[in-house]
Amino acid sequence: MARAPLDCLAMVDTDSAPGAVTVGLLGCGTVGSGVITLLRDNAEAIASRLGTPLRTGPVAVRDPSHERDVAVQGLTTDAQTVVDDPEVDVVCEVMGGIDPARELITGALERGKAVVTANKELVSTLGPELFALAGAKGTRLEFEAAVAGAIPIIRPLRESLAGDRVRRVLGILNGTTNFILTRMTEEGIGFDLALGEAQRLGYAEADPTADVDAFDAAQKAAIVASLAFDQHVVADDVYREGISAVTATDIALARRMGYVIKLLAIAEIDDGGRISVRVHPALVPVSHPLASVREAFNAVFVEGEAVGELMFYGRGAGSLPTASAVVGDLVSAARSTLRAERAPAMDGWPHAALEPFEDTLGQFFILLDVVDAPGVLAAVAGVFGSCDVSIKSVWQEGRQDHAQLLLITHAAVERNVQTTLRRLRELDHIQDVASVIRVEGGEL
Amino acid sequence: MARAPLDCLAMVDTDSAPGAVTVGLLGCGTVGSGVITLLRDNAEAIASRLGTPLRTGPVAVRDPSHERDVAVQGLTTDAQTVVDDPEVDVVCEVMGGIDPARELITGALERGKAVVTANKELVSTLGPELFALAGAKGTRLEFEAAVAGAIPIIRPLRESLAGDRVRRVLGILNGTTNFILTRMTEEGIGFDLALGEAQRLGYAEADPTADVDAFDAAQKAAIVASLAFDQHVVADDVYREGISAVTATDIALARRMGYVIKLLAIAEIDDGGRISVRVHPALVPVSHPLASVREAFNAVFVEGEAVGELMFYGRGAGSLPTASAVVGDLVSAARSTLRAERAPAMDGWPHAALEPFEDTLGQFFILLDVVDAPGVLAAVAGVFGSCDVSIKSVWQEGRQDHAQLLLITHAAVERNVQTTLRRLRELDHIQDVASVIRVEGGEL
């Protein structure tokens, strides 16, 4: 058996810890490598949150000699040994596909082990039988990463909304098609060109059928509908239309009428309890929160009777984002394995080590009323420079005998900005520092 | 003791159920009435999710004769009896303020009872001691409604991101100020006018200090920072600036530079583990997801190392939205009271009762290539009318010998729309039904 080198202290430490919970992995591709990376890099934080270390046990792969981004111990080509290993408490399935994932997960649940999976095809097809088995064995099957990748949507639907009734869910559940539609919308190009760009950038596969024809989104829609309405919906129940027929003209005309076009997954329940689940291109009003979900991002918009409108937004795919969702599930599953009945603890935390406010970095919008005289801008710029505050943009508007000068800074230390403002107020040609407002969400 | 009349079957049923979990309420104002309404209206769904009924026990109020939106049983003016009642398993504190909530919650935790609170002032001030007490007594203190009202943010931060590291949180945590800034932005009015409008519509109090000067947002920011970084931050640690100095000119100039102005709560951790927490008005690029959070909505934007960018959006206040968050916590707390160790079950669900696709309601965008001749529009409109599909808007553009006709329908039955399309294709003057795309997020 090929063995990768020991790769980090954290793993060595947690290996020998008493009471550690051991995760066995089925698969070590894009998502699996991300899971191993997070379990290693965040070992200390996870151990602190869980109360005990979470260590990586055996890892089943098809080809142990395959080059990986991360050093992996315990590689094996025999996936069954991972399921059978008495030291493995939680099985993490990140191999994808129906077979052999189905048999392996069934075997793990039958042994009473908790299972975490990122496999939307499996959950959307065989979910009912697997959940029934987990229930019968008193264990759990977690699958946050199987829907909308990194976006926490399962706990909100199952737990946070446990006292409410969901009426409708609208989701952008496929990043590839959202990227293509964003490009078509923002560059006015046609479907084929946008698909080519998505393929070049790695957002779309060489064979884009699963994404473009909405098979992927339909699987996720089935899972979301099940969670929203406490009823099983499988992928075959979902009406499905892809985006290949959407034209640049459609998008331009829709825009003129105040809409953008998105591939939406829709799950609705009517007053009689009948459910409709469908995935198709749809016009969405530009003022709707889903309209501003751009590029490869995903979002899930929920309409609940009491809660009103909720939206969850984030990355739908990618190694580390998806792994983040998987490891969140692993920590939950490990907690249940430990029979720790209380929620993640909030006691025993230290009081925060606070950064003094004057040390924080910030960008600023500064509006000055100045005398409209030669040399004013130079004097103002000189003050900023001497205080080590760099200017990003300046805009000046004359108003008879005076002018308004608007500056936006690059990120600068609060203390330096305050010194700058004090010196500006002392300048002869400055009548007033009219506004000072911070800028966020930009370059920091 | 005043007693409201018995008001619904569900409560009578659950009263007598064996193994029911009983909730005692402290307070029955806006949020408390919402909680009682949801526990009553959704009793069946909650019992099914929890495996046992969740019944309402005694309710402590200041004035039992006060008129309420909902009929309430078990009113008492002696809050201590709710805490002491051996039948009460979970105490729900929705009275607000520090005293006497602090003493009552402390008493409940000391008796090992789970507590659910919506009290941001209490959690942001005395959180550390209350969580320590809950931990020592092996019980739990839940507080989802204390931050961003109805938005599920606590489970995502504590559980879904348990394997990740949060670097930064940007939040719009106060609906009143976001409403005021939205009005100033969209109508070009000044702060005083916008505040007056917010007061008239019930979004702002007669004394708006807590909202406008950002005391409310600072309390929520302290809680969010604690959850994000596993360290206690209290409201006094938060740097705070309100929005009353923001002018219409600032907003107009910011807009010209590609920004909107929001009251942001910001929590950051640097590489050395030092934390900065602050609330102040900030310019946000219009392309940032937070920029499109309008009116009284709240949002929390999270930057995690592995997960990338996440955003959670929803109502920050209001009776039923806040109550939805409280009841979600009550179900979780009840589950832990029952020592039910597994996650909310997904087994035992029925297969969904699906609505046939042709029965679904939908709005449509229909693009037709037509011969540019008299009578075409009348013929087209006639087909729609005869199929019971109502037209919302029409737009026609001539192109030499032919024209494009774009129609957006009102909500119509799928089957009728398909019939319409079939008949349109048979019309002489129609060369092509170029596009048919559904419209969502609008009038349905």
Interface residues (C-beta under 8 A of the other chain):
Chain A: G34 L38 L39 N42 A45 I46 S48 R49 L50 G127 P128 F131 A132 L133 A134 G135 A136 G138 T139 R140 L141 E142 E144 A150 I151 P152 R155 P156 R158 E159 S160 L161 A162 G163 D164 R165 L170 A225 S226 L227 F229 D230 Q231 H232 V233 V234 D237 Y239 A245 V246 T247 T249 D250 L253 A254 R256 M257 Y259 I261 L264 I266 E268 D270 G273 R274 I275 S276 V277 R278 H280 P281 A282 L283 V284 P285 S287 H288 P289 L290 A291 S292 V293 R294 F297 F301 G304 E305 A306 V307 G308 E309 L310 M311 F312 Y313 G314 R315 G318 L320 P321 A323 S324 A325 V326 V327 G328 L330 V331 S332 S336 R339 E341 R342 A343 P344 A345 M346 D347 G348 W349 P350 H351 A352 A353 L354 E355 F357 D359 T360 Q363 F365 L367 S393 W395 L406 I408 A434 S435 I437 R438 V439 E440 G441 G442
Chain B: G34 L38 L39 N42 A45 I46 S48 R49 L50 G127 P128 F131 A132 L133 A134 G135 A136 G138 T139 R140 L141 E142 E144 A150 I151 P152 R155 P156 R158 E159 S160 L161 A162 G163 D164 R165 L170 A225 S226 L227 F229 D230 Q231 H232 V233 V234 D237 Y239 A245 V246 T247 T249 D250 L253 A254 R256 M257 Y259 I261 L264 I266 E268 D270 G273 R274 I275 S276 V277 R278 H280 P281 A282 L283 V284 P285 S287 H288 P289 L290 A291 S292 V293 R294 F297 F301 G304 E305 A306 V307 G308 E309 L310 M311 F312 Y313 G314 R315 G318 L320 P321 A323 S324 A325 V326 V327 G328 L330 V331 S332 S336 R339 E341 R342 A343 P344 A345 M346 D347 G348 W349 P350 H351 A352 A353 L354 E355 F357 D359 T360 Q363 F365 L367 S393 W395 L406 I408 A434 S435 I437 R438 V439 E440 G441 G442
